[in-house]
């Protein structure tokens, strides 16, 4: 049961993390890996930025402790 609650709370953070990464790289679509026109380096940086933001948001929301991810 706790896992389901965690998953629902984590899923609520996804749109904000996507929006943050898209704004940082000036990308208009949901995820640059879906576009063949996006350079591989940008895809990697987008993913890294997205994951770092997800970690930051999860810590702020109390879903995990800093440094535990």
DSSP file (Angstrom, degrees, kcal/mol; ACC not computed):
  #  RESIDUE AA STRUCTURE BP1 BP2  ACC     N-H-->O    O-->H-N    N-H-->O    O-->H-N    TCO  KAPPA ALPHA  PHI   PSI    X-CA   Y-CA   Z-CA
    1    1 A X     >        0   0    0      0, 0.0     4,-1.9     0, 0.0     5,-0.2   0.000 360.0 360.0 360.0 -42.1    0.0    0.0    0.0
    2    2 A X  H  >  +     0   0    0      1,-0.2     4,-2.5     2,-0.2     5,-0.2   0.867 360.0  55.4 -62.9 -35.3    2.8    2.4    0.9
    3    3 A X  H  > S+     0   0    0      2,-0.2     4,-2.8     1,-0.2    -1,-0.2   0.898 105.5  51.5 -64.2 -39.9    4.4    1.8   -2.5
    4    4 A X  H  > S+     0   0    0      2,-0.2     4,-2.3     1,-0.2    -1,-0.2   0.903 111.2  47.5 -63.9 -40.8    1.2    2.7   -4.3
    5    5 A X  H  X S+     0   0    0     -4,-1.9     4,-2.5     2,-0.2     5,-0.2   0.928 112.6  49.2 -65.3 -45.1    1.0    6.0   -2.4
    6    6 A X  H  X S+     0   0    0     -4,-2.5     4,-2.9     1,-0.2     5,-0.2   0.929 111.1  49.9 -59.2 -46.1    4.7    6.7   -3.1
    7    7 A X  H  X S+     0   0    0     -4,-2.8     4,-2.6     1,-0.2    -1,-0.2   0.910 111.3  48.5 -61.9 -43.3    4.2    6.0   -6.8
    8    8 A X  H  X S+     0   0    0     -4,-2.3     4,-1.2     2,-0.2    -1,-0.2   0.919 114.1  45.9 -63.4 -43.1    1.1    8.3   -7.0
    9    9 A X  H  X S+     0   0    0     -4,-2.5     4,-0.5     1,-0.2    -2,-0.2   0.898 113.9  48.8 -66.9 -40.0    3.0   11.1   -5.2
   10   10 A X  H >X S+     0   0    0     -4,-2.9     3,-1.6     1,-0.2     4,-0.7   0.909 106.4  56.6 -64.9 -42.4    6.1   10.6   -7.4
   11   11 A X  H >X S+     0   0    0     -4,-2.6     3,-0.6     1,-0.3     4,-0.5   0.797  98.2  62.3 -61.8 -28.0    4.0   10.7  -10.6
   12   12 A X  H 3< S+     0   0    0     -4,-1.2     4,-0.4     1,-0.2    -1,-0.3   0.737 100.4  54.8 -68.2 -21.3    2.6   14.1   -9.6
   13   13 A X  H <X S+     0   0    0     -3,-1.6     4,-2.0    -4,-0.5     3,-0.3   0.691  86.8  82.6 -83.5 -20.1    6.2   15.5   -9.8
   14   14 A X  H <X S+     0   0    0     -4,-0.7     4,-2.7    -3,-0.6     5,-0.3   0.899  86.3  51.7 -57.4 -49.3    6.8   14.3  -13.4
   15   15 A X  H  X S+     0   0    0     -4,-0.5     4,-2.5     1,-0.2    -1,-0.2   0.894 110.9  48.5 -58.5 -38.8    5.2   17.2  -15.2
   16   16 A X  H  > S+     0   0    0     -4,-0.4     4,-2.2    -3,-0.3    -1,-0.2   0.908 112.6  47.7 -67.7 -40.4    7.1   19.8  -13.3
   17   17 A X  H  X S+     0   0    0     -4,-2.0     4,-2.3     2,-0.2    -2,-0.2   0.898 113.3  48.5 -66.8 -40.0   10.4   18.1  -13.9
   18   18 A X  H  X S+     0   0    0     -4,-2.7     4,-2.8    -5,-0.2     5,-0.2   0.929 111.5  49.7 -62.9 -45.5    9.7   17.7  -17.6
   19   19 A X  H  X S+     0   0    0     -4,-2.5     4,-2.6    -5,-0.3     5,-0.2   0.909 110.5  50.7 -60.6 -42.9    8.7   21.3  -17.9
   20   20 A X  H  X S+     0   0    0     -4,-2.2     4,-2.2     2,-0.2    -1,-0.2   0.938 113.2  44.2 -60.7 -49.0   11.9   22.4  -16.1
   21   21 A X  H  X S+     0   0    0     -4,-2.3     4,-1.7     1,-0.2    -2,-0.2   0.902 113.5  51.0 -65.4 -41.0   14.1   20.3  -18.4
   22   22 A X  H  X>S+     0   0    0     -4,-2.8     5,-2.5     1,-0.2     4,-0.7   0.920 111.4  47.4 -62.8 -43.5   12.3   21.4  -21.5
   23   23 A X  H ><5S+     0   0    0     -4,-2.6     3,-0.5     1,-0.2    -1,-0.2   0.892 109.0  54.6 -64.8 -39.1   12.6   25.1  -20.6
   24   24 A X  H 3<5S+     0   0    0     -4,-2.2    -1,-0.2     1,-0.2    -2,-0.2   0.860 119.5  32.3 -63.5 -35.3   16.3   24.7  -19.8
   25   25 A X  H 3<5S-     0   0    0     -4,-1.7    -1,-0.2    -5,-0.1    -2,-0.2   0.330 108.5-117.7-106.3   6.5   17.0   23.3  -23.3
   26   26 A X  T <<5 +     0   0    0     -4,-0.7     2,-0.4    -3,-0.5    -3,-0.2   0.849  59.7 154.4  64.1  35.6   14.3   25.2  -25.2
   27   27 A X      < -     0   0    0     -5,-2.5    -1,-0.2    -6,-0.2    -2,-0.1  -0.814  32.9-165.7-102.0 136.2   12.5   22.0  -26.2
   28   28 A X        +     0   0    0     -2,-0.4    -1,-0.1     3,-0.0     2,-0.1   0.695  63.7  76.1 -94.1 -21.5    8.8   22.2  -27.0
   29   29 A X  S    S-     0   0    0     -7,-0.1     3,-0.2     1,-0.1    -2,-0.1  -0.279  90.9-103.4 -88.2 177.1    7.9   18.5  -26.9
   30   30 A X  S    S+     0   0    0      1,-0.3     2,-0.4    -2,-0.1    -8,-0.1   0.932 101.3   2.9 -66.6 -48.2    7.5   16.2  -23.9
   31   31 A X    >   -     0   0    0      1,-0.1     3,-1.8   -10,-0.0    -1,-0.3  -0.982  60.8-142.1-144.7 127.6   10.8   14.4  -24.2
   32   32 A X  G >  S+     0   0    0     -2,-0.4     3,-1.8     1,-0.3     6,-0.3   0.714  95.8  73.1 -65.2 -20.0   13.6   15.0  -26.6
   33   33 A X  G 3  S+     0   0    0      1,-0.3    -1,-0.3    10,-0.1    10,-0.0   0.692  89.1  63.3 -67.8 -15.0   14.5   11.3  -26.9
   34   34 A X  G <  S+     0   0    0     -3,-1.8     2,-0.5     2,-0.0    -1,-0.3   0.564  92.2  77.5 -82.3  -8.4   11.3   11.0  -29.0
   35   35 A X    X   -     0   0    0     -3,-1.8     3,-0.8    -4,-0.2    -1,-0.0  -0.893  62.6-159.2-109.2 127.6   12.7   13.3  -31.6
   36   36 A X  T 3  S+     0   0    0     -2,-0.5    -1,-0.1     1,-0.2    -3,-0.0   0.692  92.7  64.2 -72.4 -18.0   15.2   12.1  -34.2
   37   37 A X  T 3  S+     0   0    0      2,-0.1     2,-0.4    -5,-0.0    -1,-0.2   0.620  80.2  96.2 -82.0 -13.1   16.2   15.7  -34.8
   38   38 A X  S <  S-     0   0    0     -3,-0.8     5,-0.0    -6,-0.3     2,-0.0  -0.643  82.3-116.2 -82.8 130.5   17.6   16.2  -31.3
   39   39 A X    >>  -     0   0    0     -2,-0.4     4,-2.0     1,-0.1     3,-0.6  -0.336  20.7-120.8 -63.8 142.9   21.3   15.7  -30.9
   40   40 A X  H 3> S+     0   0    0      1,-0.2     4,-2.3     2,-0.2     5,-0.2   0.856 112.1  56.4 -55.3 -37.8   22.3   12.8  -28.6
   41   41 A X  H 3> S+     0   0    0      1,-0.2     4,-2.3     2,-0.2    -1,-0.2   0.884 106.7  49.5 -62.4 -37.8   24.3   15.1  -26.3
   42   42 A X  H <> S+     0   0    0     -3,-0.6     4,-2.9     2,-0.2    -1,-0.2   0.901 108.5  53.3 -67.2 -40.7   21.1   17.2  -25.7
   43   43 A X  H  X S+     0   0    0     -4,-2.0     4,-2.5     1,-0.2    -2,-0.2   0.928 110.9  46.7 -58.8 -44.9   19.1   14.0  -25.0
   44   44 A X  H  X S+     0   0    0     -4,-2.3     4,-2.4     2,-0.2    -2,-0.2   0.920 114.3  46.1 -65.1 -43.8   21.6   13.0  -22.4
   45   45 A X  H  X S+     0   0    0     -4,-2.3     4,-2.7     2,-0.2    -2,-0.2   0.886 111.8  52.2 -66.6 -38.1   21.8   16.4  -20.8
   46   46 A X  H  X S+     0   0    0     -4,-2.9     4,-2.9     2,-0.2    -2,-0.2   0.943 111.3  46.9 -60.9 -47.6   18.0   16.7  -20.8
   47   47 A X  H  X S+     0   0    0     -4,-2.5     4,-2.7     2,-0.2     5,-0.2   0.911 112.8  48.9 -61.9 -43.7   17.7   13.3  -19.1
   48   48 A X  H  X S+     0   0    0     -4,-2.4     4,-2.4     2,-0.2    -1,-0.2   0.928 113.4  46.7 -61.5 -45.9   20.3   14.2  -16.5
   49   49 A X  H  X S+     0   0    0     -4,-2.7     4,-2.3     2,-0.2    -2,-0.2   0.913 112.6  50.6 -62.3 -44.1   18.6   17.6  -15.8
   50   50 A X  H  X S+     0   0    0     -4,-2.9     4,-2.5     1,-0.2    -2,-0.2   0.930 112.1  46.4 -60.0 -47.9   15.2   15.8  -15.6
   51   51 A X  H  X S+     0   0    0     -4,-2.7     4,-2.3     1,-0.2    -2,-0.2   0.891 111.7  50.6 -66.2 -39.7   16.5   13.2  -13.1
   52   52 A X  H  X S+     0   0    0     -4,-2.4     4,-2.3    -5,-0.2    -1,-0.2   0.906 112.0  47.9 -63.2 -40.7   18.2   15.8  -10.9
   53   53 A X  H  X S+     0   0    0     -4,-2.3     4,-2.9     2,-0.2     5,-0.2   0.899 109.5  52.9 -67.0 -40.3   15.0   17.9  -10.8
   54   54 A X  H  X S+     0   0    0     -4,-2.5     4,-2.5     2,-0.2    -2,-0.2   0.919 110.4  48.1 -60.2 -42.8   13.0   14.8   -9.9
   55   55 A X  H  X S+     0   0    0     -4,-2.3     4,-2.2     2,-0.2    -2,-0.2   0.927 112.0  49.2 -62.1 -44.7   15.4   14.1   -7.0
   56   56 A X  H  X S+     0   0    0     -4,-2.3     4,-2.2     1,-0.2    -2,-0.2   0.921 113.7  45.8 -60.6 -45.4   15.2   17.7   -5.9
   57   57 A X  H  X S+     0   0    0     -4,-2.9     4,-2.2     2,-0.2    -1,-0.2   0.881 110.6  53.5 -66.6 -38.6   11.3   17.6   -6.0
   58   58 A X  H  <>S+     0   0    0     -4,-2.5     5,-2.6    -5,-0.2     6,-0.9   0.897 110.4  46.9 -64.5 -40.4   11.1   14.3   -4.2
   59   59 A X  H ><5S+     0   0    0     -4,-2.2     3,-1.1     3,-0.2    -2,-0.2   0.932 112.7  49.5 -65.2 -45.4   13.3   15.5   -1.4
   60   60 A X  H 3<5S+     0   0    0     -4,-2.2    -2,-0.2     1,-0.3    -1,-0.2   0.841 111.5  49.6 -62.7 -33.5   11.2   18.7   -1.1
   61   61 A X  T 3<5S-     0   0    0     -4,-2.2    -1,-0.3    -5,-0.1    -2,-0.2   0.526 115.5-116.3 -83.4  -5.8    8.0   16.7   -1.1
   62   62 A X  T < 5S+     0   0    0     -3,-1.1    -3,-0.2    -4,-0.5    -2,-0.1   0.677  78.8 126.3  80.5  17.2    9.3   14.4    1.6
   63   63 A X  S   <S-     0   0    0     -5,-2.6     2,-0.3    -6,-0.2    -4,-0.2   0.739  80.8  -1.5 -79.4 -22.7    9.3   11.3   -0.5
   64   64 A X  S    S-     0   0    0     -6,-0.9     2,-0.3    -9,-0.1    -2,-0.2  -0.964  78.8-100.0-156.2 168.4   13.0   10.6    0.2
   65   65 A X    >   -     0   0    0     -2,-0.3     3,-2.1     1,-0.1     4,-0.3  -0.677  48.5 -91.2 -95.0 151.1   15.9   12.0    2.1
   66   66 A X  T 3  S+     0   0    0     -2,-0.3    -1,-0.1     1,-0.3   -10,-0.0  -0.364 113.5  18.5 -60.8 133.7   18.6   14.0    0.5
   67   67 A X  T 3  S+     0   0    0     -2,-0.1    -1,-0.3    -3,-0.0    -2,-0.0   0.376  96.8 101.3  86.5  -4.2   21.5   11.8   -0.6
   68   68 A X    <         0   0    0     -3,-2.1    -2,-0.1     1,-0.2    -1,-0.0   0.587 360.0 360.0 -87.4  -9.4   19.4    8.6   -0.5
   69   69 A X              0   0    0     -4,-0.3    -1,-0.2    -5,-0.0    -3,-0.1   0.410 360.0 360.0-106.1 360.0   18.9    8.5   -4.3
